[in-house]
Amino acid sequence: MGRAAAIGLAGALACMPAQAQSADESAGQRLTRILLTSDAPAELDDAARKLSALGSEAIEPMLQALVVDATERSVAQRGAALGVLRERGGEVERGVVALAQRGLAADATARALNLIAEVPTQRGLSSLVAVASTAQPDCIEEDSGDSCITSTLRRAMGRLLLNQPDSVRNLDAAMRDCPREFVSSLLEALADTPATQNLLALTDLLRVRAWDRVFLLDQIARGTHALPSPFDDCVRDAVRSELGDLDASVVREAAVCAGWLEDDDAVPALIERLADSSAGVRTNSLWALRHITGRPFAGDQIAWQRWHDAQSEWWSSQAPDLLADLGSDKAPERMAAINELMRHDFPRHELARQLAQALPAYDSAVLRLGCSALAALHSNAAAPSLRDLLSIADPHVADLVKATLDGLGTGTSRARSPAAAASESVLGSPAGRGLPRTGPRH
């Protein structure tokens, strides 16, 4: 071939489309390149459809592009790629783990973790642990900032738990495989992702003492902050049992946790701990008592015991008759009963539940007062009965019932009864409610 002809051929090749120049590309590589470089919606959709049809053959080139290649992708390009990968979630996870085990740079490891969180499966926690375990030691330490694998792992676990809540079922396997340096990230992600099943998972670990109990109690307390009360009996029972431990550090944390759980049944044990030899136990027990009951008493064990005895006596001997009187066929008896019930707020959740059950839908005056009392108690224990009332209450009162139900919200910001609200100014911090997430520390 002459020189002029060669120059002409080189020019022609340079002008050819990119797809035609890459003769050695596989179909998966070519379609992945189109998907991750095109800005044309029709071309994106066509490439995504063809990649889906390729099945397993498309996974490796897509993972290579999304994990190893650091090129920025547009939202549309990344969304289209994730749509293809989510169709084959299990294969994608195994592919990412295999890629990480062959060795990845720190930034690529972070991208691998994020990809698993965005293509979630039930085994996602184990896959995240497997990928993080391949990271170089100098990329793991927290003091390397937000770019460190530990921080990235915690965030990825949180996103995974949000995207695939059932992935918490894989917790036992993930814990077995998890290096110690990553366990805290795993448990913190559970605590920071609001879901009752995550709180139960932390509780199960506490019961079998699978990790440091002080840390687990701290995470359970954190896990309550974005969830409605009352909390599951299993959680409250497990935390309450730790109040009888011989280790003061465990009891200190258990007292704070019982306070955040608003566990009325923990009050007797907390009162007993007011006489503990540990100042930290006494302080945290007092904070928990004030948080649960709204009462401003000081750390006088006798005063607390007298108050609790009086409340228990009222609840067992008078409350049943008053609740029954709400169903009386005599209006004065119903009105007297609701007026007396409104003067009490302990035990808060059980009182709210039984009061909501007993409210007469046909007596609008009593129903109005009852809704006022339930709004003050601010317990989601009343929600099921309030929903039932919506369908049968007088239309003029139904709006009030709905407003009361809406006002319960998530139940995380407790409104106090008039008597307890009057004491709020006395509670203050550090023994009152305006506390850091984990309560007082000593």
N, C-alpha and C positions, 0 to 999 in steps of 0.2 A: 504494500500500500504506500502511495506517495505521501510526502509530508503534508501537502495541501489537503489530501483526502483524510489523513489522520486528524488534522486540526478540525476539519469539518465534522467528523464523527464525534470528537470530544465535545464540540459545541452543541451538537444535537443531543447528546446524553445529558449535558448540563441543563438543558431546557426540558427534559422529560419530567413528568410528575414524580413525586417522592415514592408513590406506591410502585411505580414501574422500575425505579432505580434499585430497590431492595429485593433483588432476585433471590437472595438467600434467606429471606424472612419466611417463617412459617405463617400459616393463616392466622394463628393466634397472635403472633407478634405484630403482623400487619394491622389486624383489626384493633389491637390494643393501642398501637400508635395513632391510628385514626381517632379512636375514642378519646384519647387523652391529649390530642392537639387540635381537634376541630372545634370551631365555635358555632357551626351550623346545626341547629336543632335536628333537622331531618337526617343529617349525616351521623350525628350522635345516636339517634334512635336506631338507625340502620345498623351501625356498628355494634351497638348493644344487643340487638336482636340476633345478629349473626354470631356474636360471642356466646350468647346463651345457647344457641344451637350447637356450638362446638363442644359444650360440656367441659369435661375434665381438661381437655387440651388447652382451654383458655386460661386456666388458673395460673400456671407457672409464669407466663409472660406478664400477666396482670400484677402478680405479686412482685415480680422483678421491677416493674415500673413504679408501683405504689410504695414499695418498701425500700428498695435499694436506691432507686433514682430519686434525687432530692428536688427535682423540678416542681415548681408550684403548679397546681392544677386549679382550674376555675371550679366554682361551686357546681356548675352544671356537669362538667367533666367528671368530677369526683363522685357526684350523685349517680351518674349513669354507671360508673364502674362499680360502685357499691351495690347498685341494684342487680347487676350480673352476679357478683360474688355472693350475695345473700341467698341466691337460689341454690348454692352448694356450700352452705355454711360449714359443715363438718370437714369437707375436703379442704376448704380454705384454711381452717384452723390448723389442720395437720400440715398443710403446705407452709404456713407461716412459721410453725415450730421447727420444721425441717430446715427452713431457710436460716433461722436464727442459730440452730445448732451447727451450721456450717461456718458461722462466724459473721457478725454484723458490727459495723461501727456504732457508736453510742447513739447518734441521731437516727440511724436506721432501726436500731432496737426500739427506740421510742415510737417510731412510725409503725413498727410491727405491733406493739402493744395497743396503740390507738386503733389500728385496723381490726384487731380481734374484738375490741369493744364495740366497733361499729358493724361488725358482722357477727352478731351474738348467737351463741348456742348454749345449751345447758352445761356443756363441759368447758365453758369459757374461762372460769376461774383457774382451772388446772392449766389451761393453755397459756394464760397470762403468766402464771408462776413459772411454767416451763421456759417461756421466752425470756423473762426477767433473769432467770437463773443462768442464762448464757452470757449476761453482761459482764464486761471487764470490771474487776474490783474497784478501780478508781472512778467508775461511773455510778457506783451504788451509794456512796456516802451522801447524807442529807446536806452537808455543808457545801456541796457543789451546786446548790441552788435548785431552781425549778427544772433545770435541764437534767438533773440526776434521775436515774432509773427508778429509785424509790418513790420520788414524787410523781413521776409519770405513771408508775404502776398503780399508785393509790387513786389517781384521777381516772385511769382507764378502768379500774375495778368499779369505781362509782358509776361510770357511764354504762358499763356492762350490766350492772345490777338494775339500772334504770331501763335499759333497752331490753333486757331479758331477765325479768324478776325470778323466773324459775331456776336461773343459774345458781341460786343459793343452795339448791339441792346437791350441788357438787362440792359443797364446802368441806366435808370430811375428807374427800380425796385430795382437794387442794391443800388442806392443812397437813396431810401426811407427806406431801411432796414439797412443801414450802420450806425453803431455807429460813433459818431464824431471823435473818435480817429483813425478811419481807413479811413476817407474820403480823407485825404491828400495822403495816399498810393494809393488809387484808381485813383486819378487824376494824380499823378506822373507816374503811370504805363501807363496811356493813353498817356501822353506827351512823355514818353521814348520809346514807341513802334511806329515806323514810319509807319503811314498810314493816308491817307487823311481823312478817315472816323473818325478816333480818334480825329483829329484836329477839324473836324466839330462837334463832340460830345462835346468837350470842349467849342466850340463857342456857341453851343445851351445853355449850362449851363450859360455862360456869359450873353447871351441875357435875360434869365429869372432870372438872379441874384440868381442862386441856391446855390451859395457859395461865399466866399470872392472874390471880383473882382480883387483885387491886386494879389492874389494867382493864380486865373484863368488866368489872363493876363500873369503872369510869366510862367505858364505851356504851354500856347499857344506859347509863344516865344520859349520855349525849344522844343516844338513839331515841329518847323520849321527846325531844324538843320539837320535832315537827310532826308528831303523831297525836291523835286524839286520845283523851282519857275517857273512861277508865281503861287501864291496860289489862292484858291477858292475865288470868289467875296464875298461870305457870310462871310468868315473869315475876310477878309480885311475891309468890311463894318462895321462889329460889333466892331472891334478894333478901327477903325477910329472914330466911334461915341463916344467912351470913351474919345477921346481927348478934347471933349467939356464939360467934367464933371467939377463940382465945387470942387471936392475933389482932392487936389494936389497929394496925394499918388497914386490915380487912374491914373491921367494924366501922372505922371512920368513913371509908368509901361506901360501905353498905348503907350507912345512915343517910348520906347525901343522895344515894340512888333511890332509897325508899321515899325520900322527900320528893324527888322529881317524879316518881311513880304515883305520888299522891295516895299512898297506900294507907287507908284508914286502919286496916288491920295491923299495921306495924306500930301504931301509937303505943300500946302497952310496952312493947320491947324498947321503944325509944325512950319512954318515961323511965324505965328501969336503967337505961344507960346514962341518964342524967347524973347518976351517982358513981359513974365509972372512975377508975383511978387515972385514966388518961384524959388530959385536958382537951385533946383533939377530939376524942370520942364524945365528950360532954358538949363541946361547942357544936359539932356537926349534928348531934342528936337534937339539940335545942333548935338549930336552924330547920331541921326536917319537921319537927313538931309544929313550929310556927308556919312553915310552908304548907303543911297538910291541913292544919286546922284554922289558920288565920288568927289564932289567939296570940296576944302580945305578952304572955307571961314570961317572967325571967326564968332562970334555970332552977327554980324551986321545985324539986321533985314532988313534994307534998302537995303544992298548989295544983300542979298538973294532974296528979293522981286523983285529987278531989274532983276536979273538973271532969275528968274522964269517967269516974265512977257515976257522977250525976248524969252525964250524957248517956252512958250505957243503961242506967236505970230507966231513964225516959224512953229510950229506944225499945227496950224489952217490955216495959209495963204499960206505957201510955200510947206510944206511936201506933201500935196495931189497932187500938180502938179508934183513934183519930182517923186513920186511913179508912177504916170500915165505915165511919160516920160520913165520909164523903159520898157514900152510896145510899145514905138515908133518904127516906121519902119526905123528910121534914127539912124545909129550906133553912130554918134557923140552926139546926144541928150541922148541916153541911157548911154553913158560913162560919160557925164557931170552930169547926174542925180545921178549915183551911187557914183561918186566922192564927190558930195555935201552931199549926205546922210551919207557917211562914216564919215563926220565931226561932226556928232551929235550922242548923246546917251541918249536923254531924250525926251519923256517918254520911258524908256528902253524896257519894255515888249511889249507895243503896237507897238513901232517902229520895234522891231524884228519880231513880228507877221505879220505886213503889208509888211515889206521888203521881208520876205521869200515868201509871197504870190505873190508879184509882180515880182520876179526875172524871167527873160526870160530864159527858158531852152535851147533855140537855140543860145544864145550869150555866148560862153564860156568865153570870156574876162570879160564881165559884171558879169557872174556867179561866176567867180573866186574872183572878188573884193567883190561881195555880200557875199560870204562865209566867206571872211576875216572879213567883217563888222559884220556878225552874230557871228563869233567866239569871237570877241571882246565884243559884247553885252552879250553873254553867257546867253541867256534866252531860256528856254524850250518852250516858246510861239512859237518859230520858228520851232519846231520839226515836227508838222503835215505836213507843206508845204514842208519841206526838204525831208520827206519820200516820198511825191508825186513826187518830182523832181528826186529821185533816179531811177524811172522807165522810165523817158523820157529824162533825160539829156544825152549829148554826153558821150560815154564810157570813154573818156579821162578825163572828168570833174566829172563823177559819183563818182570816188574814192575820190575826194576832198569833194563832198557833203556828202559822207558817213563819211569821217574823221571829218567834221564839226559837223555832227549829233552825232557821237561817243564822240566828245570833249565836248558836252553839258553835258554828264554824268548825274548826278542827279541835276545839276543846283545849288548845294549848295555852290560851291566855285566860286564866281563871278569873271570872268575875266573882266578887265576894258578896255575901249576904250583908244587909245593913249593919248588923252587929259586928261582923268581921271586918267590913270595910272601914268602920270607924277606928279600927286598931291598926290599919295599914301604916299610918304615919309613925307609929311606935316601932314597927318591925325593922325598917331600915336595912342597911347592910353593915357587916357581912352576915348577920343572922337572918336577914329578911329576904325578900324575893329579888331585889335588883342585883343578882349575883352573876359571876362568870358562869359559863355553861356547866361546870362541874361542882358548883357550890363552894363552900368554904374549904380552905386547905390549912392543915396544921401538921 
